[in-house]
Amino acid sequence: MDKYIIEGGYPIKGTLMLSGNKNAALPCIAASVLAEEPVTLRNIPAIEDVLVMFDVLRNLGGTVGQLDAHTWRIDSRSISNYEVPEELARKVRASILFAGPLTARFGKAILPPPGGDTIGRRRIDTHILALQELGARITLENMLTFSAAKLVGASVFLDEASVTGTENAIMAAVLAEGTTVLMNAACEPHVQDLCRMLIQMGAEIEGAGSNRLTIHGKKSLGGTDFAISADYMELGSFVGLAAVTGGDLRIEGVCADDIPPLKVGFSKLGVTWELKGTVLRPNTMGELRVVPDIGGQIPKIDDAPWPGFPADLTSIMTVIATQAEGVALIHEKMFESRMFFVDKLISMGARIVLCDPHRAIVYGPSKLVGNVLVSPDVRAGMAMVIAALCAEGTSVIHNVYQIERGYENLVGRLSAVGAHISYC
């Protein structure tokens, strides 16, 4: 089951329930290391990255038990090993998130360089510099070794608003002696989820949701029962799917606070929706049309740290732009290799000019034709699924492991709403 067979041209009709936010689940799993009592995590998506993080916990000596399909109980009191296995670290970049909590609680963490998506250079300097400011000693040889007899609160200006760098700094600071002020902190919804979980465990964190966090360190943290928020990356993906295939899709479990940054980008391609409570219904009756900027200029869809448009949705937006009347510039500013996947769309008939590693001009609408594709990463892989579902004919997508690292039961869920997709 390492490839998808997709027959395009069928409208999507039905209801999809959003899964838990993958990017919140991973740091919350790592944060369980900080607890001196058991932790229960709910709404955890059943995806490969989550299972790898649980394997890391088991290798560290923690106890992990599944209570139901999306609920897990973690007991970190038995942790006695502080080294993340290399074979697991290669599978998921989020393995770096164990650096902060292991160092804060046990005084030591040993990690190989993290793996994950191949979407360009993904520096870990922010993690290292932040933990150094809090008193950790770090050596860089074959392995990353963090050690500290005691972490001490400090005023820390992060050299970039790195999501995982911010999360590591937060998890280290909650057990540091004294007060830590994190400036230029990332404030994405998944960072906010981590802060909410830690506060339930007894941490004292001020400013969650902003780029300035004040953290008053505690001697210990207790357990908690915490539910992960809905995945707004899934939301954006499903909105894109509905936009290019037509039909009538209801998306349930939506958090209204996640909508404004997404609306800014999607509206430029003529994609609109109705939101009632936690149910969002994309409007798919009219033709997609690029909305020019004031003065008739070509609009630019570009990403930025939250509350800017999410980088993980630029691949999806590129596919939508191929089906919209007009010209749009997609500018992916954060990862220099993410836009290279457009050659796969060009092979399907898309009219795209890749200007450089970060920018692509898309001319639409284009009639896409099924092709043989290879998924390079989670989000580009989902973009290929969407392209294949609106294309004429049959597509084969290889390396679907990359897609299923971020999307739970994708084949089953999409099949239930009318998509012609199956494993082979």
Buried (B, 14 or more C-beta within 10 A) or exposed (E): EEBBBBBBBBBBBBEBEBBBBBBBBBBBBBBBBBBBBBBBBBBBBBBBBBEBBBBBBEBBEBBBEEEEEBBBBBBBEEBEBBBBBBEBBBBBBBBBBBBBBBBBBBBBBBBBBBBBBEBBEBEBEBBBBBBBBBBBEBEEEEBBBBBBEEBBBBEBEBEBBBBBBBBBBBBBBBBBBEBBBBEBBBBBBBBBBBBBBBBBBBBEBBBBBEBEBBBBBBEEBBBBEBBBBBBBBBBBBBBBBBBBBBBBBBBEBBBEEBBEBBBEBBEBBBBBBEEEEBEBBBEBEEEBBBEBEEEEEEBEBBBBBBBBBBBBBBBBBBBBBBBBEBBBBBBBBBBBBBBBBBEBBBEBBBBBEBEEBBBBBBBBBBEBBBBEBBBBBBBBBBBBBBBBBBBBBBBBBBBBBBBBBBBBBBBEBBEEBBBBBEEE
